[in-house]
């Protein structure tokens, strides 16, 4: 993976993690003592991020630093683990009734898939 490709992957993951954390660029900037345009530049891949900044982003967004800085997005195990982490964060935020409905829906989907 080229340096530019890696920078683009990091930028995309930073944006996805921020959005999943429910933060605007302004909110993230305030928490990290940065200017909002700095967050925008980083997420657009126009500004590099330091290791220290990456660690702070990971802490704020509740993700692992290794995921943000993953050198090879094609590494299936890491990509799958990131998807599971993302799903777990969403599930942990659900109301109990919504969670139960989702589990029932998944059960129905598994039955239909098995029937096909």
Secondary structure, DSSP 8 states (H G I E B T S, - for coil): --HHHHHHHHHHHHHHHHHHTT--HHHHHHHHT--HHHHHHHHTTSS---HHHHHHHHHHHT--HHHHT-S-TT-HHHHHHHHHHHHHHHHHTS-HHHHHHHHHHHHHHHHHHHH-
